[in-house]
Amino acid sequence: MPHERSVCGEGSSMRDTGATAPGAQTRPRSPFNRIKVFVLCHSLLQLAQLLVSGYMKSSISTIERRYGLSSKKSGLLASFNEVGNTVLIVFVSFLGSRVHRPRYIGGGALLACLASLLIASPHFLNDMYSYTDHTPAAPGDNSSGLCQTAGPLAISSSNQMCQSQANSSHSMVYPMLLLGQLLLGIGAVPIQPFGISYIDDFASKKNSPLYLAILLAVTSIGPAFGFVTGSFLLRFYVDFDKLSEDEIELTPKDLRWVGAWWLGFLVASCLLFITAIPYLFFPREMQKEDSGDGEPEPEKQETNPQQEQSLLQFLKSFPRTALRTLKSPVYLLVVLAQVNLAALLSGLATFMSKFIERQFSQTVSFSTMMIGGVGIPLAVLGTVLGGVVMRRLSLSVVGASRLCLTVIALCMFSALPLLFLGCSTQKVAGIFPPSSSPQSCSSDCQCPSAAFNPVCGSDGVEFRSPCHAGCLSVEIDGGSKVRNYTGCRCISGSGYALSGTCGSGCSHLLLPFVVLLGVTSLIVAVSQTPSFMIILRTVRAEDKSFAVGVQYMLFRVLAFMPGPVIYGTVIDTTCILWGNKCGKQTSCHYYDLDLFRQRFLGLLIVFVCGALLCFLLIVITVHRKAKCEKAQPERTKGYEMVGEKESNEVVLPKEKDPA
């Protein structure tokens, strides 16, 4: 493109004289030939894409309840987007600048848009949400869900419901959700790597760090934005588009409540579509941004040797280069430490709102807000503080490893008290404490096995349904809302029960728990920047980009994919009453809250201990290398991270062959 280079070269004189070359008249006027516009569009796109990721995690427990999934299945669903992402990220690193990057980014965003629509589609393809023990619709019929000896009618209606559900597309919901998550992960593959490389190629040296900092900031707040969006939208009933307000019987405090989980995916799909359109108009290459000193920066003429390889050569060299990188003990230990913290993060982000909901008897929307409004912002603040500490103290690799070790040790002390902030499961008749003998007071009530409509007796004992409490009648107010159940044979004293759960009685411990959780999030995030810098300073200069790519691949394979599944499996082991619909197990109704707290947060402690052990070994390793360097003063600069002009180029001494 000789003509374009001549235009760029004459840019300075044209500004001075006011002359305009004929060929350059239109390009500067187009907003799509300016890197600042690209940064703005890319920030908005990443915000929309990460909103979907955060929103999925915020609504995962709602989807679990709506479609009767176990926590293990919902954990797999939450992490399934990493599958497509992990498989294709290798090819993205190969393609580099060989392709039209803006169009690939736009195509990925449009695919993510379709994936979001696919995830929301089960709401429109299936019948309305059905739950047991509806308030009777027929005037004067007040026996539904109550203790009644005429069982055949209830069994017949239950069979009709099961038959209608068998004919619907309910069985295809989970595969559709998995496919949507898979496509969402594939669509996200080109967005960040292609966007960052495009900005780095065409932004000025002066402005490039600022642009990348803006993208990193958006990357941090995107998931929080998704959680906050979820907190707002889950306050609406799942079928509010099909029912009038008077027909909605449940409240957000009811254990059977399901919020409008699908609505956020429609919103995100619209945002992804809008933010994808501009990428169809950005050029494959644009003029290098002026540095602001009156002289345009020269275009990069460097060629990456990897770009000269064929795809087959690249795939053949990939394992060899990865093995060479992983042979560095410091690099391997840092990555393993970060994998432990990433697994911790992925599990907590997926299930912490569910834990708060169950442990402290809070609504789904409130629990989600605690994660998006407290946990994630404090984690972002911790990441920034880690960078500030590194800059102010001018820490070397040794100092950075000590900082990480100290921070994780402090995290251990702040996380341990969380194990003791909670209460036992409320007393639920026949369920907790466990009892092998059936209740004689309701044995002749013909209560259906799928019945789940918790009521709190006047004596403080909870029952899974009015039928199990032996209640014979129900009082309804003028708005068709249940006031209370009366004539309950299993309740001592006045024998009445209120609709809804009695709760765990732990709401007074919520504030100290959230404070400690926020402090733990803040502390553990401080280690992110120094650990990342240790990696950049302990690998060879030509392997830095590859080392970072391998690091994120290991994050996905060892943390982001298995993390939510591990947490979900552990949570399932604490269930004491599984739901049952049409002879199939659904989601859990009651948990042993002591076991839930001990195993869920105990897993957090295990991952923190793993990271602590890795950082301890890192400190020992770099201290030994530092002693070796003292005998060779001319090579000591390899440990300097800041303050030296050569610090970005030098690396630690080569590792000895383990053999």
N, C-alpha and C positions, 0 to 999 in steps of 0.2 A: 504494500500500500504506500508507494512513494509519495503520492499526492497528499495523503493524510499526514505524513511525517513533515512535509514541507509546511503545511498549515500550522502544525504544532510548533515547529521551529520559528515561525514568524509571529507567534502569538504575542511576544513582548513588544515588537515594533508596532504591531497593529494597535496595541493598547496606547502606545505613545502618540501615534500619528492620527489615530482615529480611522485609518483605512481598513477596509474589510475585503478579504479575498473572496472571490465569487464562490469557490467551493466550500467555504467555511461559514457561509451566511446562515444556514438553517440549523446546523448541528448544535452550536452553543445555545440556541434559543429553545431547543427541545429539553424538557425537564428530565427525559429518560436518558440523557447523555451526561447527567451530573451524578457523581457518586453520593452526594448528600441526599438526593432523592432516593437512591437505592438503599441507603442506610435507614431512612425513614420507613420505606416500604418493608424492608426486611425486619425491622423492629416490630412493626405491626403484625407481620406474618408469624414471627416466632411467638408473639404474645397469644395469637389465636391458636397456634398449634399446641403450645404448652397449656393453654386453657383447657383443651380437650383432655390432656393427660391428667391434670389436676382434678378436673371435673369427674373423670372416670373413678379415680380413687375416692373422691368425696361421696359418690353415689353407689359405691360397690356394695355396701351393706343393704341399701335399699333394693338394688337389683337382686341381691341374694334372697331377700324376703319376698319380693314380688314373684320370682320364678322358682322358689323352693330349692335354692342351691346350698350346698354345704360351704363352709369357710374355705376348705381346700379348693373347691371348684371356683369360688369367687377369687381366690388368690391366684389361681392359674389364669383366669380371665384378665385380672389386672396386669399380669406380667406378660401376656401373650403378644403384646405389641413389640416386645424386645426380640421376638423370634425373627420376624422379617427384617428388622433393623440390623440384627447381628449378622445374618447371612449376607446381606447386600452391602454392608459398609466396606467390605474388602474391595468390591468392584468400584465403589465410589473413590476410594483412595487411589485406585489404578487410573480411573478416567481423568481425574484432576482437571486440567484446563483444556483437555482434548475436545470437549463438547461445549455446546452452547449452554453455559451454566444457568443464566437467568431462566431459560425455557425449561430446563430440567427442574429448577426450583418451583416454577409455576405449575409444571405437570405434577410434581409431588404434592403440592398444596391442593390441587384439584382432586387428586386421588384421596387425600386425607379428608376432603370435603365429602366425597362419596362414601367413604368409610364411616364418617359420623352419621350420615343419613341411614346407612345400613344398620348401625348400632341402635338407632332410635326406631327403626321400622317395626320391631316386634310389638310395640305398643299399638300400632295401627292395624297389624295383621291378626292380633289375638282378641279374644273377648275381654270384657271388663274384668278388673281385679275382683276375685270372689274370696270371701273369708267366711268363716263359720259364725253362726249365731247372729244373723242379721236381725235388726229390729223388725218386727212383723209389719208388713205393708197393709194387710187387710184390716179394716176397722173392726175392733172388738176381739181380734185374734191376738192374744197375748201369751201364747204358750210356746212360741218358737224359742228353742235353746234352753228351755226350762226342764225341770224334772217331770217326766211323763212316762207312764207305764205302757202306753200304746206305741210300741217300737216299730212295727212294720211300716207305718207311714213315713217315719223319719228315714228308715233304711231305703225305702223306695225313692224318696226325693234325693237322697245322697247318691243312689245308683244313677239316677237321671243326670245329676250334675257331672258325675264321672264319665258318663257316656258322651255328654256334649263336649267335655274337655278332650276326650280321646279323638273326637272327630275334628278338633281344631288343630292349628299348626303349633300347639304348645311345645311339642317334642322337638321342634326345629329351632327353638329360641336360642338355646346354648350354642349350637354350631354357628348360628348367624352372628351371635355376639363375638365368638372367637374369630370368625372370618373378618368381621369389622375391625377388631383389634389388630389382626395380622396386616390388613391393608393400611391401617393407620400407621403402623410401624414402618411399612415399606414407603409410604408417602413421605414420612419424616426423614428418610435417609439422606436425600440431597440437600435439605433445607439449610442446616447449620454448616456442614463442611464447605459446600459450594459457595454459600453466602460469605463466609469468613475469608476464603481464598480470593473471591472476587473483589472484596473490599480491600484486602491487602495488596492486590495487584494494581489497583487503579486509584487508591487514596494516596495522598501525599505522605511522606515519611513523618511529617509533623502531626498530621491529623489522624493517622491510622490507629494509634493507641486509644484516642478518644472514641473513635467509632466502635472499636472492639469492646471498649468498656461499656458503651451504651448497650450493645448486644448482650453482654454478660449480665448487666443489670436487669434487662428485660427477661433473660433466661431465668433469673432468680425470682422475679416477682410473678412470672407467668403461672406457675403452679399455685401460688397463693391466691391469685386472681380466680383460678378455677375452683378452689375450695370455697372462697367467699361467694362466688356465683352459685355453687351447689347449696350453700347454707341458705341462700335466698329462695332458690327455686324449689327446694325440697319441702318448703312450707305449704306448697300447693298440693292438693290431693292428686294422685296419679291419674284419675279419670275426670278431672275437673272440666275437660273438654267434652265429656259425654253426659255429665250429670249436672243438674242445677245445684245451687248451694244448699237448698233445703234437703236434697236427696243424699247429701254426703253426711254419713252418720258418725264417722270416726273423727278423732281429734289427733293432733301431732303427738300427744302424750300417750296415746294408745299403743300397745306393743304390736298391734296389727297394722298400724299406719304405714302407708307407702306413699312417698312423695312423688312429684312429677319428675322422675329421673330422666325421662326422654327429652324434656324441654331444653335442657342445657346443650344436648348434642345438636338439636336443630339450630340453636343460637350460634354454636361454634361452627356448624356447617356453613351458615350464611357468612360469618366473619371470614372463614377460610376462602370461600369463593370470591368475596370482595377483594381480599388482600392478594389473591393469586393473579388476578387479571393484569395488574401493571407489569408483571414479569414477562408477559408476552411482547412487550414493547421495548424492553431494555436490549441494547446491542450485545453481541457476543464479546466485543471489546470496546472500550471507550477511551477517550483521551485521558492521559494521566492528570490527576488533579494538581493544580498549581499550588506550590508550597507556600505562597504568600510573600516571598521575598523578591518578586519581580521576574524570577527566572523559572520557567517550567522545569519540572524534574524530568530527567531522561527516562525513556521507557525501559523496562527491564528486558535485558537481552539474555539473561541466564536461562539455561535449559536444565531441567532436572533429568539426570540419567535414567530415572525410572520411567520417564515419559517416552524414552526411546525404546523401551522394552515392549515386546508383544504381550498380550494377555497371558499366553501360556508361560512365557518366561517369567512374568510377574508372579504367577501362581506358584511356579516352581521355586522361586527365590524367597517367597513369603515365609515358609516354615524355617528356612535357614537363618534369615534375618531375625525372625522372632526368637529362635533359640539362642542366637548370639546376644540378643538384648536381655533375655531372661537369665543369662549366665551371671550377670552382675548381681551379687547378693544384696547390695543396698537397694537396687531397683526392685528386685523381686520382693524383698521384705516390705518396702513402702507400698507396693501394689497390693500385697496381701493384707496389710493394715487397712488400706483404703477399701478393699473388698469387704472386710468385716464391717466397717462403718457404713458402706453402701448397702449391705444386706440389712443392717439395722434400720437404716433410713427407709428403704423400700417397704419393709414390713410395718413399721410404725405409721408411715404415710397412708398405707392401705387400711389398717385396722385400728389405729388409735382412736378414731372417732367412734367406732363401734365399742371399744373398751370403755370410753367415757360415758357413752349412752347407757351401757349395761351396769357398770360399776357405780355410777353416781345418779342413775335414774333421770337422765337428761334426754331431751328430744334430739333427733338426728341432726336437725339444722343447727342447734346450739353446739353440739359436739363437733360438727364440721367447722363451725366458725372458730372454735378454739384452736384447731390445727392451722387453718388458713390465716387467722387474724393474730395468733400469738406465736405458735411454734415455728412456722416458716419464716416470718419476718425477723425473728430473733436469730434464726440460723443464718440468714443473709447478713445480718449485722455482725455475727461472729466471723463470717468469712472476710468481711471488710476489715474487722479488727485484726485478724491474723496478718493481712497484708500491711496494715499500718505498723504493727509491731515489728515485722520483718524490715520495713524501711527505716523506722526510727532507730532500731538497735543495730542495724547493718549486720545481721546475723550471717555467719558462715554455715556450711553444711552441718558442722558439729553443733552450732548454736540452734539451728533449725530443728535438728533431731531431738535436742534437749527440750526445746519448746513443745514439740509434739508429745513427747513422753510426759511432760508436766501437765499438759492440757488434758490428756486422756486419763491420767491419774486423778485429776480434779473431777473429771466427768464421772469416774467411778464413785467418788464420794457423794456427788449430787444425785446419782441415779439409784444408789442403794436404798435411801429412805422411801423411794416410790413403792417398793415392795410392801411396805407396811401401811400405806395410806389406802385403806379400803375397808369394806365390811363383808360379812358373810351373806350368802343368799337369804332373802327373807323366807320365812316359814311358808311353804306351799304344801297344802294337804296332800299326802300320798306321794309327794315328789321329793321334797327336801324338808327335814331330814328324810333320807330314803326309808321306805316302808314296804315290806313284802306283802302285808295283809291288806286287802281292799277295804275301802270305807263301807261299813255296813249301812250307814245312814243314806247312801245314794246308790246302793247296789241294785235296787229295783227301778232305777230311773231310766234305764236303757240309754245311757249317755253314749253318743257316737265317739269312736276312737279318735276322729279328726277334730273333735270339738276343742276350740281354743278361743276363749273370750274371757280373759282374766277378770276376776272380781275380788274385791278386798272385803272380807267379812268384818262385822262390827267388833269381833274379838281380836282383830289384827292378823288373822290367818288368811292367806291368799288361796284361792281355788282357781283351777285352770278354766272353769266355765261355771255359769249359774247352775247347770245341770249337776255338775260334780259337787256343788254346795248344797244340793237338794232343794233349791229354790222353786217355789210353786207358782209365783206370780211376779209381775214386773209393773212398776209405776212409771208412766211416761208423761212428760210435760206436754204443753201445747204445741211445741215444735217437733214432736215425734222423737225427742231425745230421751234416752233412758235416765230416769232419776235415781232409782234404786230397785233392788230385788228384795222381795219379802217372802216370808214363810219358808226360810231356808233351814232345813232340818239338821244340817251339819254344823250350824253356827250356834254356839251357846249364847244365852242371854236373850236379847230381843230378836235375834235371828234374821237380820237383814244384811245386805251386802251392797257396796257401791261398785259401779262399773269402773274397771281399770285396775292396774296393779297397785299393790301396797307400797312398792318401791323398796330399795335396799336400805334406806335410812342413812345414806352416806353423803348426802348433798353438802353437809357442813365441811367435808374434807375436800371438796372440789377445788376451792381457792388455793390451799397449800399445794395440792397436786399440780395444778396448772402452773403455779409459780416455779416449782421445782422442775417441771417438764420444760418450761421456757428457759430456765437457767442451764439445764443440761443441753438443750439444743444450741444455746449460745456458746457454751464452752466447747462442745465437740466440733462445732463448725470452725473454731479458731485454728484447728489443725489442718484445715483444707489447703490454705495457701502455702504454708511452709512445707508440707509434704509434697505438694506439686512442684515447688521449687527445688526440692532435693532431687526429684527425678530429672529435672532439666539440667542440673549441675553434675549429675553422676553418670550420664551417658555420653557417647561420642557425638560430636556436633552433627555429623551426617545422619545419625540415628534418632535425633530428637523428635522429629515429626512422627516417625514410625513408632517410637517408644510410647508417645502419647496415644497413638491409635491403638496399639496393643493394650495399653492401660484401660482404655474405654471399652475395648472388646471384652477384656477379662471382667470388667464391671458388669457387663450385661450377662455374660455366661455364668459367672460365679455368684453374682449378687442380685441384680435386678430381675433375672428370670426365676431363680429358685427361692429368693427371699420371701416374697408374698406367699408362695406355696408352703414353705416351711412354717411360717407364722400361722397360716390358715389351718394346716394339719394339726399344729399344737393346740389351737383354739378348739378344734373339733373334739379333741380328747377330753375337754372339760364340760361337754354338753351332758345334761342329765335328763333332758326330755326333747326328743326329736319330733318334729311335726310329721303328720301322716295324712296324705291325701290320696284317695283312690288306691290304697294299698302300697303307695310308694313313699319313701322317706323324703321329706322336704327339709327346710331350714330348721335350725335349732330354736326351740321356744324358751328353754331355761338353761342357764349355765350354773355350775358351781363357782361362784364368784371368787372364792378363796383360791381355788385351783387356777381359774382364769387369770387372776392377778399374778400369782406366783409363777406360772409357766410363761405367760405372755411377757411380763417384765423380766423374768428370769432369763429368757432368751436374749433380751436386750443386754443384760449383764454379761452373758456368755460372749456376745460379739464384742463388747467393750474390752473384756479380758483378752480376747484374741488380738485386738488392735494394740492393747497395752504390751503384750508379749512381743509383738512384731517391732514396735518402736523401741522397746528395751534392747532387742537384738541389734537394731539399727544403731543405737547410741554406742553399743559395745564395738560394733564393726567400724564405725567411722572414727572412734577414739583410737583404735588400733592403727588405722591408716594414718591418723594424724601423728602418732608417735613415729611411724616410719618416715613421714614427710619431714620431721624435725631433723632427721639425719641428712636430708637432701633439701636445704633451704631454697634452692632455686626453683623447686617444684611445689613449694607450699602454696603458691597462688591458686592451685587447683581447687582449694577449699573456699576461696573468696567468692561471695555471692554478689556483693555490691561494693561500690567504692573503688573498684579497679576497672580500668578501661578494657583490660583483657578478659574480664570475668565472664563475658558472654561466649568467649571462644574456647577457653581452657576447660579441661575436664579432669576428673580424678585419674590417677595412674591406672593403667590397664590391669584388669584382674588377672591373677595367675591362673593358669589352667588347673582346674580341680583335679585332673588326672595326674 
